[in-house]
């Protein structure tokens, strides 16, 4: 799976969580903090999931 596809899927999940938090009237600063943390986790997981093994010659 490519990193771009993984990132798009994770962005959709983050968008859904942000919308749900908005609907339950969470304060905006907590929504922003949560989104920043989720973006960081998404990048870390995406790189780990799509990383290719080093070729040992």
N, C-alpha and C positions, 0 to 999 in steps of 0.2 A: 504494500500500500504506500502511495506517495505521501510525502509530508504535506503537500498542498491539500489533498483530499482529507487527510486527517485534521488539518487546521480548519477547513471549512466545516466539517462535522462538529468539531469542538466549539467553533464560533456559534453555530446554531444552538447547541446545548446551552452555552453561556447566555445567548440572547433570550432563550426561553426562561432561564432562571432569573434573569434581570426583570423580565416582564412579570413573572410571578411575584417577585419581591415588590415590584411597583404596585401590583394589584392588592397586596396585603398591607400597603401603606408603610413599608419600611422606610426609614430615613435615607435620603439620597446619598449621604456620605458613607453609610454602611453598604449600600448597593455598589457604589464605586469601589470601595475597598475589597469587597468580595469579588467583583469582576476582575480587578487587578491580580488578585491571588489566583483566580481560576485561569487567567491568561498565562501566568507564569507556570502553573502546573500543566497546562495544555502544551506549552512549548517543551517542557521537560519530557513529558510522556510521548509527545510526537517525535522528538529526536530519538528517544530510546526505542520506540516502536519501529521507526523507519531506518535506523542506522544499519549500515551494511558491515558485515564482518571484515576485519582487516585481512588482506591476503598475505599469507606467510609464504615467502618464496624460498 
